[in-house]
Every structure is written in structure tokens, then in C-alpha cells.
């Protein structure tokens, strides 16, 4: 329940979370959003979570969703057999749908992959 709530809040507030600080976006707006999200998570009654824990969980969910999104895309481009990739969870799908058009998920237009 907590994970679904956090992923939903990230998807709903994506514009606010991804914006740079400036005259339109203040740190207070982001902090208020995180405080409200933490209150909602704690209202579920599963366990008490600190604000930093909710932020970390959100970051980890986004990272995991990005890894699965990249893996799924890579597997679709392959030819031939092999096992099918594990299905994406509802939580990861929510995050992917919200962030699939961002540069952190799809890369920079006209950019080039390089290896080290």
C-alpha cells in the first residue's frame, strides 16, 4: 500500500518534483509536497515513516522502474528465443508511464550512447 501511494504521488507531482528552483518553484512547495506525502503514508497505519525515508523510497522506486524499463526495451530489440522478461509491477508501470518521456528515461534527443 505504501509503495503504491508513493508511486502515485510521484506521478501526480512529477512536474513539481522535476522543476528547477526559481521564481515559480520554491523549496517550500517541494518540501510541503513531501510532508503531505509522508503524512499520507503514515495515515495508512502500516508503520511510521520519516520524510527522509519516503524520499529515499521514492528515489529507489524510480531507479528500479527505470532499470526495468531499460531492460524491457533492450529485450524487445533482441531476436530469437530465451525466457520472457519478468512482468512490470503496477507500481513500476505507474512510474514508467509518468516518466517515460523524460530525458532520464529515454535519453537526450540526438544524443549518443558511449561506453567507458
DONU-178668 format. One record per residue (C-alpha): residue in three letters; x, y, z. Coordinates in steps of 0.5 Angstrom, whole numbers. Layout:
N
<residu->ALA&east->X&north->Y&up->Z> .
...
This chain:
116
<residu->UNK&east->0&north->0&up->0> .
<residu->UNK&east->6&north->5&up->2> .
<residu->UNK&east->9&north->3&up->-5> .
<residu->UNK&east->3&north->5&up->-9> .
<residu->UNK&east->2&north->11&up->-5> .
<residu->UNK&east->9&north->14&up->-6> .
<residu->UNK&east->9&north->12&up->-13> .
<residu->UNK&east->2&north->15&up->-15> .
<residu->UNK&east->4&north->22&up->-11> .
<residu->UNK&east->11&north->22&up->-15> .
<residu->UNK&east->7&north->21&up->-22> .
<residu->UNK&east->2&north->26&up->-19> .
<residu->UNK&east->7&north->31&up->-17> .
<residu->UNK&east->12&north->30&up->-23> .
<residu->UNK&east->12&north->37&up->-25> .
<residu->UNK&east->14&north->40&up->-19> .
<residu->UNK&east->19&north->35&up->-17> .
<residu->UNK&east->23&north->36&up->-24> .
<residu->UNK&east->23&north->43&up->-24> .
<residu->UNK&east->29&north->47&up->-22> .
<residu->UNK&east->28&north->52&up->-16> .
<residu->UNK&east->27&north->59&up->-19> .
<residu->UNK&east->22&north->64&up->-18> .
<residu->UNK&east->16&north->60&up->-20> .
<residu->UNK&east->18&north->54&up->-16> .
<residu->UNK&east->21&north->55&up->-9> .
<residu->UNK&east->24&north->50&up->-4> .
<residu->UNK&east->18&north->51&up->1> .
<residu->UNK&east->13&north->48&up->-5> .
<residu->UNK&east->17&north->41&up->-5> .
<residu->UNK&east->18&north->41&up->2> .
<residu->UNK&east->11&north->42&up->3> .
<residu->UNK&east->9&north->36&up->-2> .
<residu->UNK&east->14&north->31&up->1> .
<residu->UNK&east->11&north->33&up->8> .
<residu->UNK&east->4&north->32&up->6> .
<residu->UNK&east->6&north->25&up->2> .
<residu->UNK&east->10&north->23&up->9> .
<residu->UNK&east->3&north->24&up->13> .
<residu->UNK&east->-1&north->20&up->8> .
<residu->UNK&east->4&north->14&up->8> .
<residu->UNK&east->4&north->15&up->16> .
<residu->UNK&east->-4&north->15&up->16> .
<residu->UNK&east->-4&north->8&up->13> .
<residu->UNK&east->-2&north->6&up->19> .
<residu->UNK&east->3&north->1&up->17> .
<residu->UNK&east->9&north->4&up->20> .
<residu->UNK&east->11&north->11&up->22> .
<residu->UNK&east->16&north->13&up->16> .
<residu->UNK&east->20&north->19&up->17> .
<residu->UNK&east->20&north->24&up->11> .
<residu->UNK&east->27&north->22&up->9> .
<residu->UNK&east->25&north->15&up->9> .
<residu->UNK&east->19&north->17&up->4> .
<residu->UNK&east->24&north->21&up->-1> .
<residu->UNK&east->29&north->15&up->-1> .
<residu->UNK&east->24&north->10&up->-2> .
<residu->UNK&east->21&north->15&up->-8> .
<residu->UNK&east->28&north->15&up->-11> .
<residu->UNK&east->29&north->8&up->-10> .
<residu->UNK&east->22&north->6&up->-14> .
<residu->UNK&east->24&north->11&up->-19> .
<residu->UNK&east->31&north->8&up->-20> .
<residu->UNK&east->28&north->1&up->-20> .
<residu->UNK&east->23&north->3&up->-25> .
<residu->UNK&east->28&north->6&up->-30> .
<residu->UNK&east->32&north->-1&up->-30> .
<residu->UNK&east->26&north->-5&up->-31> .
<residu->UNK&east->24&north->0&up->-37> .
<residu->UNK&east->31&north->0&up->-40> .
<residu->UNK&east->31&north->-8&up->-39> .
<residu->UNK&east->25&north->-9&up->-43> .
<residu->UNK&east->26&north->-4&up->-48> .
<residu->UNK&east->33&north->-8&up->-49> .
<residu->UNK&east->30&north->-15&up->-49> .
<residu->UNK&east->24&north->-12&up->-54> .
<residu->UNK&east->30&north->-11&up->-59> .
<residu->UNK&east->33&north->-18&up->-59> .
<residu->UNK&east->32&north->-23&up->-64> .
<residu->UNK&east->31&north->-30&up->-62> .
<residu->UNK&east->28&north->-35&up->-56> .
<residu->UNK&east->30&north->-34&up->-49> .
<residu->UNK&east->26&north->-33&up->-43> .
<residu->UNK&east->21&north->-27&up->-43> .
<residu->UNK&east->23&north->-22&up->-38> .
<residu->UNK&east->19&north->-21&up->-32> .
<residu->UNK&east->13&north->-17&up->-32> .
<residu->UNK&east->13&north->-10&up->-29> .
<residu->UNK&east->9&north->-9&up->-23> .
<residu->UNK&east->3&north->-4&up->-23> .
<residu->UNK&east->8&north->1&up->-18> .
<residu->UNK&east->13&north->1&up->-23> .
<residu->UNK&east->8&north->2&up->-29> .
<residu->UNK&east->6&north->8&up->-26> .
<residu->UNK&east->12&north->11&up->-25> .
<residu->UNK&east->14&north->9&up->-32> .
<residu->UNK&east->8&north->12&up->-35> .
<residu->UNK&east->9&north->18&up->-32> .
<residu->UNK&east->17&north->19&up->-33> .
<residu->UNK&east->18&north->15&up->-40> .
<residu->UNK&east->18&north->22&up->-44> .
<residu->UNK&east->23&north->25&up->-39> .
<residu->UNK&east->31&north->25&up->-41> .
<residu->UNK&east->33&north->21&up->-35> .
<residu->UNK&east->29&north->15&up->-38> .
<residu->UNK&east->29&north->16&up->-46> .
<residu->UNK&east->36&north->20&up->-46> .
<residu->UNK&east->37&north->26&up->-50> .
<residu->UNK&east->35&north->27&up->-57> .
<residu->UNK&east->41&north->27&up->-62> .
<residu->UNK&east->45&north->24&up->-56> .
<residu->UNK&east->50&north->18&up->-57> .
<residu->UNK&east->51&north->12&up->-52> .
<residu->UNK&east->58&north->11&up->-50> .
<residu->UNK&east->62&north->6&up->-46> .
<residu->UNK&east->68&north->7&up->-42> .
